[in-house]
Amino acid sequence: MQYIIRNTNENYTSINNAFLQDSNLEPATIGILAVILSNKPDWVVYPEEVARRLNISRRTINRHFQKLEEAGYMRTLKHSFGGSKGARTYRFFSDMPISDSYFNYLKDELERELSTSGS
């Protein structure tokens, strides 16, 4: 008899179990990352939006984002547009820790995209 039933036909997210089984993460941190990973890959993660969806404070999101960054499931890149043009924070999330070499690849890809889009 099957005791775990999954509907993989609709509204389904395929994720690696690494972060779900990481004993260094709090259950709330795991839940926040699961909510983030359930979105489209190009969804831009705004902490305020995640807090609103989960009905928790932005401060709580910041605390869990810090835990995710320390564990390697989130990497942050701040990009300056020069002078008074401002800056933007880019956050990358993964269901497995992001290695330094892969993060360098992501940075290169983002720089390439920004240089061609003029943003």
C-alpha positions in Angstrom: 0.0 0.0 0.0 1.3 3.5 -0.9 1.2 6.0 2.1 2.6 9.0 0.4 0.5 10.3 -2.4 1.7 13.0 -4.8 -0.1 14.7 -7.6 2.6 15.3 -10.2 0.2 16.2 -13.0 -0.6 19.8 -12.1 0.6 22.6 -9.9 3.8 20.6 -9.2 7.3 21.6 -8.2 10.3 19.3 -8.7 13.0 20.1 -6.1 16.1 18.3 -4.7 15.6 17.0 -1.2 19.0 18.5 0.0 17.5 21.6 1.7 14.5 19.7 3.0 16.8 17.3 4.8 19.4 19.8 6.0 19.4 19.6 9.8 21.2 23.0 9.9 18.1 24.8 8.6 15.1 25.6 10.8 11.7 24.3 9.6 10.6 27.9 8.9 13.7 28.5 6.8 13.0 25.4 4.8 9.4 26.5 4.3 10.5 29.9 3.0 12.9 28.4 0.6 10.2 26.0 -0.6 7.8 28.9 -1.3 10.6 30.7 -3.3 11.5 27.6 -5.3 7.9 26.9 -6.2 7.9 30.0 -8.5 9.1 30.3 -12.1 12.9 30.3 -12.4 12.9 33.9 -13.6 10.7 35.2 -10.7 12.5 38.1 -9.0 12.5 37.5 -5.3 11.4 40.5 -3.3 11.5 39.9 0.5 8.4 42.0 1.0 6.5 39.8 -1.4 7.6 36.6 0.3 6.6 38.1 3.7 3.2 39.1 2.4 2.6 35.7 0.9 3.5 34.0 4.2 1.9 36.6 6.4 5.1 37.1 8.4 7.3 40.2 8.9 10.0 41.4 6.7 12.4 41.2 9.6 11.6 37.4 9.9 12.3 37.0 6.2 15.6 38.9 6.6 16.6 36.5 9.4 15.8 33.4 7.4 17.5 34.8 4.3 20.6 35.2 6.4 20.4 31.6 7.4 20.0 30.5 3.8 23.0 32.6 2.8 25.1 31.1 5.5 24.1 27.6 4.4 24.8 28.4 0.8 21.2 28.1 -0.6 21.1 31.8 -1.3 23.8 34.0 -2.8 23.5 37.8 -3.1 25.0 40.1 -5.7 24.8 43.9 -5.5 25.2 45.7 -8.8 25.9 49.4 -9.0 24.7 51.3 -12.1 27.2 54.0 -11.5 27.1 57.4 -9.8 23.6 58.5 -9.0 22.0 55.8 -11.1 21.5 53.6 -8.0 22.1 49.9 -7.4 20.1 46.7 -7.3 20.4 43.6 -5.3 20.2 40.3 -7.1 19.4 37.1 -5.1 20.0 33.6 -6.4 18.3 30.7 -4.7 18.9 26.9 -5.1 17.6 23.7 -3.6 21.3 22.7 -3.2 24.1 24.9 -1.8 25.5 27.1 -4.6 29.2 26.5 -5.1 31.7 29.4 -5.5 32.4 28.4 -9.0 28.7 28.3 -10.0 28.2 31.6 -8.3 31.0 33.1 -10.4 29.3 31.7 -13.5 26.0 33.3 -12.4 27.8 36.7 -11.8 29.3 36.5 -15.3 26.0 35.7 -16.9 24.3 38.5 -15.0 27.0 41.0 -16.0 26.6 39.8 -19.6 22.8 40.2 -19.5 23.1 43.7 -17.9 25.6 44.9 -20.5 23.4 43.9 -23.4 20.1 45.1 -22.0 21.4 48.5 -20.9 19.8 48.1 -17.5 
